[in-house]
Amino acid sequence: MNTFYDIQQLLKRFGIFIYTGNRLADLELMEEEIHELYRMKMIEAQDYKIALLILRKEYRFEREKKDRTI
């Protein structure tokens, strides 16, 4: 797992599709879903950690992009 797309595919394996129209909200919801999957022991610790790092990186990028446009 290396990209945001990989995380979407991981969630899709569990029937989880997230699209709110707000990229930051999508990232927050994805992080919550990943956390729940890990808590229920449906994904491994390594996948959990990598997914969180990728999501947080994407969140920072989107936040900075939004701040630049204001």
N, C-alpha and C positions, 0 to 999 in steps of 0.2 A: 504494500500500500504506500503510494508516494504522492498521490494527487487528490484534489478535492473530488474529482470524478470517481476515484477509487472508493472514497467514503460514501458517495451516493450509491454506488453499486453494492457496497456492503449493506447499507440500510435497505436497499431494494430486495436483497436476499431474504430479509425478514418482513417484507411487505410494507416497508415504511417509505412513503413518498412525501417529501416536504417541498412545498412551493407556496409562499405567501405573497410573492410579489415584492417583498422587501428583503434584500440580500442579507442585511445584518440580522433580521429576525430569523431568516432561514438558518443562518449559521448558529444562532443561539439554540434553536429547536433541535438542530442536528446534534449539538453537543449534549443536550439533555437526553436525547434518544440513545446516543452512544453510551452515555453514563448508565442509563437503565439497562441496556443490553449487557454491559459489563457486570453490573450489580446482580443481574439474574444469571450470570456465568454463561452467557450465550456467545460471548466473544472472549478471546484470550487477552491477557494483560498486555502483551506486546502490541496487538492491534489497537487496543484501547489507548495506550500511550501515544502511539504514532498518530492515530486519528485526532486526538486532542491537540497535539502539536500542529497538525495541518490546519485544523479548524481555527485555532487561535491565531495562527499566522494569517490566514485569510481574513479573519475578523479585523486584525490590526491594519491590514492592507486596505480593506474597505472603509474602515474608520478614517484612516489618513486621507484616502481619496475624497471622502465626503467632506472632511475638514478643509481640504484645499479648494473645494468648489464654493465654500461659503464666503 
